[in-house]
C-alpha cells in the first residue's frame, strides 16, 4: 500500500481552505511584522493554520480550525444555500476571538507554551489585542458584502457579551487561586467552567445560527447545546490534566516531578477535582510536615475527585446530546458536523 493511500481522509479540507482564504484576506493590511506574529498564533495546534504531521489523523479527530468550522457548519446546517463568504467571515471572527482568549489565558496563568517561549509575553499580549480587534473587523467587513446592518449589530453585541462573560469567568478563576480549595463549592467550579469554556462554544454556535437567520428557538437550542458541551469539555480536560500530572509524580514527594507547561497545581488552581478532594483531605500545599500516609491519602482523594468530575462531565455531555437530538429531529445533521461536535 502506498503512503498516499495510508493518509487519512480529511472531510473538512474544502471548508478549511475557504476559511484560510478569508483569514489571509482579513490580516493582509496588517504591518508585516505584526502579521507574522498573528500568523504564528494561528499555527498553534488546533488553530486554523496548524499544519499536522504527515499521516496524522489529528485533522480528523481534532481538525485545524475546529472553532470556525463549527460556526460555518452550523450556518450551513440551518441554511444550506447561505452566502458562504458571509458565513466564513463570521466564522473567522470566532477563530480570532478564541485565539485571543487562549493567548490571554496562557499569559495570565503563566504557562510556558511554545508560542509564549518564542515571542514573549509582551508580544503575546499585543497579538491578543490585535485578534480581538480583528474579530470585530471580520464581522464589520460583512457590510461590504451587502449584509443587513441588523445582523452585523447583533453579531457584534453577542461578541461583546461573550467577551464580558468569558473574562468574568477567567477573573473568578484567578481570584479563586487566593482561596482555600475547601472554601469553594462544586457549583462555583461549574459556574466558572460555564463562563469560560461554555461561553466560547455558545458563541461559536450562536454565530452560525444568527448569520443563517435561524429562529429564536433554534438560536437558544444551539446556544444551550454549546454551553453544555463547553462545560463538559472543561471538566473532562480538568480531569485528564490532573490525572496525567499525578501519574508523573515523584515517589519521594508525592507531587509531580516534571512540570507540565500547564501549572495548575503549582499555581494553586482550583479545578473541580482539587476542590472535591479538599472536602475530604487538606491539600498538600496547605499542610506542614506530612507523612507518606497523609500524602497517599491526599492522592487517593484527588483520584476520587478526578473520577467524580469525569462523571459530571459525562452528565453535561449527555445533556448537550439531548439538545442535539431535538435540533436534528427537524433537520438531519451533516456527518461532518456530528463529527466536529464529537457525536459521530
Backbone torsions as a table, in degrees:
resi	resn	phi	psi	omega
1	UNK	NA	134.1	-178.0
2	UNK	-75.0	163.3	178.1
3	UNK	-62.2	-38.3	-179.6
4	UNK	-62.3	-37.0	-178.2
5	UNK	-70.0	-22.6	-177.8
6	UNK	-85.5	-15.5	-177.7
7	UNK	-69.1	133.9	-179.7
8	UNK	-67.3	145.1	178.0
9	UNK	-76.1	132.6	178.6
10	UNK	-99.2	105.9	-177.1
11	UNK	-72.8	-8.5	-176.0
12	UNK	-103.6	2.3	-169.9
13	UNK	-54.9	-46.2	-176.8
14	UNK	-64.4	-41.8	179.4
15	UNK	-68.9	-38.5	177.5
16	UNK	-60.8	-41.4	179.4
17	UNK	-64.0	-43.2	177.4
18	UNK	-58.8	-45.9	-178.1
19	UNK	-66.7	-38.9	179.0
20	UNK	-64.6	-38.4	177.7
21	UNK	-62.2	-42.2	178.3
22	UNK	-66.5	-37.3	179.9
23	UNK	-65.8	-46.7	-179.7
24	UNK	-62.2	-36.1	177.5
25	UNK	-65.3	-39.7	-177.6
26	UNK	-65.2	-39.8	-174.7
27	UNK	-94.4	3.7	-173.9
28	UNK	-63.1	-27.6	-176.9
29	UNK	-92.6	1.3	176.9
30	UNK	-70.8	154.9	173.7
31	UNK	-57.9	138.6	-175.9
32	UNK	-52.3	-37.9	-179.7
33	UNK	-68.3	-40.9	177.8
34	UNK	-69.8	-40.5	-179.4
35	UNK	-60.5	-38.0	-180.0
36	UNK	-62.5	-41.6	179.3
37	UNK	-71.5	-35.7	177.6
38	UNK	-64.3	-44.4	177.2
39	UNK	-60.7	-38.8	179.1
40	UNK	-61.7	-37.6	179.0
41	UNK	-63.7	-35.3	-179.8
42	UNK	-80.5	-2.9	178.2
43	UNK	-94.9	-0.9	176.6
44	UNK	-65.5	155.7	-179.1
45	UNK	-52.6	130.1	179.2
46	UNK	90.4	-20.1	-179.4
47	UNK	-79.6	168.5	-168.6
48	UNK	-62.0	-34.1	-177.5
49	UNK	-97.2	10.5	177.7
50	UNK	-65.7	134.3	-179.9
51	UNK	-110.2	100.5	-177.5
52	UNK	-68.2	154.6	178.8
53	UNK	-60.8	156.5	176.6
54	UNK	-59.2	145.9	178.4
55	UNK	62.0	20.1	179.0
56	UNK	-95.3	140.5	178.2
57	UNK	-92.6	8.8	-175.3
58	UNK	-64.0	-28.2	-179.9
59	UNK	-75.0	-8.5	177.0
60	UNK	-99.6	-49.8	-179.0
61	UNK	-73.3	-34.9	174.9
62	UNK	-142.4	82.5	-172.0
63	UNK	-65.1	148.8	174.0
64	UNK	-60.8	129.3	-179.4
65	UNK	78.7	35.9	-177.9
66	UNK	-62.0	-31.5	180.0
67	UNK	-66.7	-54.3	178.0
68	UNK	-65.5	-30.9	176.4
69	UNK	-61.5	-38.3	179.7
70	UNK	-62.9	-46.1	178.2
71	UNK	-60.6	-46.7	-177.1
72	UNK	-65.3	-44.3	-176.9
73	UNK	-71.6	-32.3	175.0
74	UNK	-67.0	-41.5	177.6
75	UNK	-60.2	-43.0	179.6
76	UNK	-71.9	-28.0	175.8
77	UNK	-64.5	-43.5	-177.7
78	UNK	-76.3	-40.4	-177.6
79	UNK	-134.2	89.5	-176.9
80	UNK	-56.4	-26.5	-178.1
81	UNK	-97.8	18.2	-176.9
82	UNK	-61.2	150.7	174.2
83	UNK	-65.1	107.4	-174.7
84	UNK	-67.0	-25.6	177.4
85	UNK	-65.8	-44.0	177.5
86	UNK	-64.4	-49.3	-178.7
87	UNK	-61.1	-39.1	-179.9
88	UNK	-68.1	-35.9	177.5
89	UNK	-63.7	-43.7	178.1
90	UNK	-65.4	-39.3	179.1
91	UNK	-63.0	-38.0	177.6
92	UNK	-66.2	-32.5	174.7
93	UNK	-61.0	-39.9	176.2
94	UNK	-59.5	-47.1	-178.6
95	UNK	-61.6	-44.1	179.8
96	UNK	-63.0	-42.8	-179.2
97	UNK	-62.1	-49.2	-177.7
98	UNK	-66.2	-41.7	180.0
99	UNK	-63.0	-39.4	177.9
100	UNK	-62.0	-46.9	-179.1
101	UNK	-66.1	-36.3	178.3
102	UNK	-62.8	-43.1	178.7
103	UNK	-64.5	-44.1	178.8
104	UNK	-61.8	-40.6	179.1
105	UNK	-62.3	-41.4	178.7
106	UNK	-61.9	-43.3	-179.2
107	UNK	-67.9	-46.0	-176.8
108	UNK	-67.2	-33.7	179.1
109	UNK	-87.9	-0.5	179.1
110	UNK	58.9	37.0	178.6
111	UNK	-83.1	131.3	178.4
112	UNK	-88.8	69.1	176.4
113	UNK	-74.5	168.7	-176.5
114	UNK	-61.1	-44.9	-177.4
115	UNK	-68.2	-36.2	178.6
116	UNK	-65.6	-40.5	179.8
117	UNK	-67.7	-26.7	-178.1
118	UNK	-81.8	-44.3	-172.0
119	UNK	-109.9	-13.3	179.8
120	UNK	86.6	164.0	-175.0
121	UNK	-72.3	-36.9	-177.7
122	UNK	-62.5	-47.9	178.3
123	UNK	-66.7	-35.8	178.0
124	UNK	-61.3	-40.8	178.3
125	UNK	-64.9	-39.6	179.5
126	UNK	-68.0	-37.0	176.8
127	UNK	-63.6	-42.2	-179.0
128	UNK	-63.0	-38.0	176.0
129	UNK	-63.0	-43.4	177.8
130	UNK	-60.8	-42.7	-178.4
131	UNK	-65.0	-38.4	177.3
132	UNK	-64.3	-38.6	176.7
133	UNK	-67.4	-39.4	179.2
134	UNK	-65.7	-33.2	177.2
135	UNK	-60.3	-42.8	177.7
136	UNK	-68.7	-41.0	-179.5
137	UNK	-62.7	-37.8	179.4
138	UNK	-60.5	-39.5	178.7
139	UNK	-72.3	-44.6	-178.8
140	UNK	-63.2	-29.8	-179.5
141	UNK	-63.4	-17.9	-180.0
142	UNK	-65.9	-20.9	177.9
143	UNK	-62.9	-31.7	179.1
144	UNK	-70.9	-15.4	178.8
145	UNK	-95.6	4.8	178.7
146	UNK	82.0	18.1	179.2
147	UNK	-73.8	137.8	179.9
148	UNK	-56.5	136.5	-178.2
149	UNK	-58.8	-30.9	-177.0
150	UNK	-62.5	-35.3	177.5
151	UNK	-69.5	-41.8	-179.5
152	UNK	-62.4	-45.6	-179.8
153	UNK	-64.8	-38.0	179.9
154	UNK	-68.1	-40.6	177.9
155	UNK	-63.9	-41.8	177.8
156	UNK	-64.6	-37.7	178.4
157	UNK	-63.6	-43.8	178.7
158	UNK	-65.0	-38.9	177.9
159	UNK	-60.5	-44.3	179.9
160	UNK	-66.8	-44.1	178.7
161	UNK	-60.3	-44.0	-178.9
162	UNK	-65.6	-36.5	177.4
163	UNK	-61.9	-45.1	-179.1
164	UNK	-66.9	-39.5	179.0
165	UNK	-66.8	-46.4	-177.6
166	UNK	-65.4	-43.7	179.0
167	UNK	-69.6	-30.9	174.6
168	UNK	-64.9	-41.2	176.9
169	UNK	-64.9	-41.0	178.6
170	UNK	-64.6	-38.0	179.6
171	UNK	-64.9	-43.0	177.1
172	UNK	-62.3	-37.7	179.4
173	UNK	-65.0	-42.6	179.0
174	UNK	-66.3	-41.5	179.7
175	UNK	-68.2	-29.7	179.5
176	UNK	-64.5	-23.5	178.7
177	UNK	-61.9	-25.1	-177.8
178	UNK	-88.2	-3.0	-178.6
179	UNK	-105.4	155.4	174.9
180	UNK	-69.5	141.4	-178.5
181	UNK	-58.7	-34.1	-178.1
182	UNK	-70.1	-15.6	179.8
183	UNK	-81.3	-21.2	-178.9
184	UNK	-84.7	157.6	179.4
185	UNK	-113.1	162.8	175.6
186	UNK	-58.1	-40.6	-177.8
187	UNK	-63.2	-40.8	178.5
188	UNK	-62.6	-42.3	179.5
189	UNK	-61.4	-41.6	-179.2
190	UNK	-71.1	-35.6	176.7
191	UNK	-62.7	-40.7	178.1
192	UNK	-65.7	-42.1	177.7
193	UNK	-61.7	-39.1	179.4
194	UNK	-66.6	-39.4	-178.6
195	UNK	-70.6	-36.0	-177.6
196	UNK	-85.3	-77.7	-176.4
197	UNK	-71.3	-39.8	-177.4
198	UNK	-61.3	-42.2	-177.4
199	UNK	-68.3	-28.4	-177.6
200	UNK	-73.0	-47.8	178.2
201	UNK	-69.2	-32.6	175.2
202	UNK	-58.3	-45.6	179.9
203	UNK	-63.3	-45.1	-178.8
204	UNK	-58.7	-41.1	179.4
205	UNK	-70.9	-43.5	-179.3
206	UNK	-64.4	-40.8	178.5
207	UNK	-57.5	-44.5	179.4
208	UNK	-64.0	-40.7	-178.6
209	UNK	-66.9	-42.9	-175.4
210	UNK	-70.6	-42.5	-179.0
211	UNK	-70.2	-15.3	175.3
212	UNK	-94.5	6.1	178.8
213	UNK	58.8	45.0	177.9
214	UNK	-70.8	158.7	176.3
215	UNK	-69.9	164.0	179.3
216	UNK	-60.8	-38.2	179.9
217	UNK	-63.0	-44.3	178.9
218	UNK	-64.7	-39.9	179.2
219	UNK	-60.5	-44.3	-178.0
220	UNK	-69.1	-38.0	177.7
221	UNK	-61.6	-45.8	-179.6
222	UNK	-68.6	-38.1	178.6
223	UNK	-64.0	-43.9	179.2
224	UNK	-64.8	-42.7	178.1
225	UNK	-60.3	-43.9	-179.8
226	UNK	-62.5	-43.0	-179.8
227	UNK	-65.5	-44.2	178.3
228	UNK	-62.5	-41.0	179.6
229	UNK	-67.1	-36.6	177.9
230	UNK	-64.1	-43.0	177.3
231	UNK	-61.5	-45.0	179.7
232	UNK	-59.4	-44.9	179.7
233	UNK	-62.5	-43.7	-177.7
234	UNK	-63.4	-45.7	-179.6
235	UNK	-66.7	-37.5	177.5
236	UNK	-64.4	-42.6	178.0
237	UNK	-63.7	-42.2	178.8
238	UNK	-59.8	-40.4	-179.7
239	UNK	-65.3	-48.5	-176.8
240	UNK	-69.3	-41.1	-179.8
241	UNK	-59.4	-46.2	-178.0
242	UNK	-70.1	-36.3	179.7
243	UNK	-60.1	-46.9	-178.0
244	UNK	-69.2	-31.1	175.0
245	UNK	-65.0	-42.6	-179.9
246	UNK	-65.1	-39.2	-178.8
247	UNK	-64.0	-23.8	-179.9
248	UNK	-97.9	16.7	-175.9
249	UNK	-64.4	151.5	174.7
250	UNK	-83.1	126.8	-174.3
251	UNK	-61.2	-28.1	-177.1
252	UNK	-82.4	-26.6	-176.5
253	UNK	-106.7	-20.8	-177.0
254	UNK	78.4	5.9	179.6
255	UNK	-121.7	160.1	-178.8
256	UNK	-56.8	134.1	-179.6
257	UNK	-81.8	-44.1	-179.0
258	UNK	-102.9	118.5	-178.3
259	UNK	-71.0	130.2	170.9
260	UNK	-72.3	160.2	173.0
261	UNK	-62.4	-25.2	173.6
262	UNK	-84.4	125.6	-168.4
263	UNK	-110.9	40.0	-174.5
264	UNK	-56.5	-49.5	-178.4
265	UNK	-69.2	-42.5	-178.1
266	UNK	-62.3	-37.4	-178.2
267	UNK	-86.8	-8.6	-177.1
268	UNK	76.8	32.0	177.9
269	UNK	-62.9	138.7	-176.0
270	UNK	-103.7	69.4	174.7
271	UNK	-74.0	164.5	-174.2
272	UNK	-58.8	-41.8	179.0
273	UNK	-59.5	-38.5	179.9
274	UNK	-69.0	-40.1	178.9
275	UNK	-65.3	-42.5	179.3
276	UNK	-65.2	-39.1	179.1
277	UNK	-64.7	-35.7	-177.7
278	UNK	-68.8	-16.7	178.3
279	UNK	-70.2	-22.8	-179.4
280	UNK	-115.6	-24.4	-178.6
281	UNK	-137.5	135.9	176.7
282	UNK	-70.2	128.9	-178.9
283	UNK	-57.2	148.7	-177.6
284	UNK	-58.7	-35.4	-178.7
285	UNK	-64.2	-22.0	-177.5
286	UNK	-98.7	3.9	-178.8
287	UNK	-106.5	158.8	175.7
288	UNK	-90.9	-125.0	176.4
289	UNK	-69.3	127.3	-178.1
290	UNK	-131.4	152.7	-179.9
291	UNK	-88.1	165.0	176.1
292	UNK	-60.0	-34.4	179.4
293	UNK	-65.1	-40.2	178.8
294	UNK	-67.9	-37.5	176.8
295	UNK	-61.5	-46.9	180.0
296	UNK	-64.6	-35.1	178.1
297	UNK	-64.4	-40.1	179.6
298	UNK	-69.1	-40.8	178.3
299	UNK	-62.4	-36.6	176.0
300	UNK	-64.4	-41.2	178.2
301	UNK	-64.2	-37.9	177.2
302	UNK	-63.4	-42.8	178.4
303	UNK	-62.1	-39.3	176.9
304	UNK	-65.3	-39.2	177.1
305	UNK	-63.8	-37.9	178.1
306	UNK	-63.4	-46.7	-178.5
307	UNK	-65.0	-39.4	178.4
308	UNK	-65.3	-44.0	179.3
309	UNK	-62.5	-41.4	178.7
310	UNK	-62.7	-40.0	177.1
311	UNK	-62.4	-40.0	178.3
312	UNK	-66.0	-38.3	178.7
313	UNK	-62.6	-38.5	177.5
314	UNK	-65.3	-34.9	177.3
315	UNK	-63.3	-45.8	179.6
316	UNK	-67.5	-34.4	177.0
317	UNK	-64.3	-40.2	178.3
318	UNK	-66.7	-36.8	176.2
319	UNK	-63.3	-40.6	176.7
320	UNK	-63.4	-39.4	179.8
321	UNK	-64.5	-36.5	177.1
322	UNK	-61.3	-43.5	177.5
323	UNK	-62.4	-39.5	-179.2
324	UNK	-65.4	-37.6	178.7
325	UNK	-62.8	-37.9	177.1
326	UNK	-65.5	-44.6	-178.9
327	UNK	-62.9	-44.5	-176.9
328	UNK	-77.6	-12.2	178.6
329	UNK	-68.5	-24.6	179.7
330	UNK	-90.6	-30.8	-176.5
331	UNK	-153.5	122.5	-177.2
332	UNK	-61.0	139.9	178.2
333	UNK	-84.5	142.2	175.0
334	UNK	-64.5	143.6	179.4
335	UNK	-54.1	-35.7	-179.7
336	UNK	-64.9	-37.1	179.1
337	UNK	-70.0	-40.5	177.0
338	UNK	-62.8	-40.9	178.6
339	UNK	-63.7	-41.8	-179.2
340	UNK	-65.1	-36.4	178.9
341	UNK	-78.2	-12.1	179.3
342	UNK	86.0	20.6	-178.1
343	UNK	-115.8	23.3	179.8
344	UNK	-102.9	NA	NA
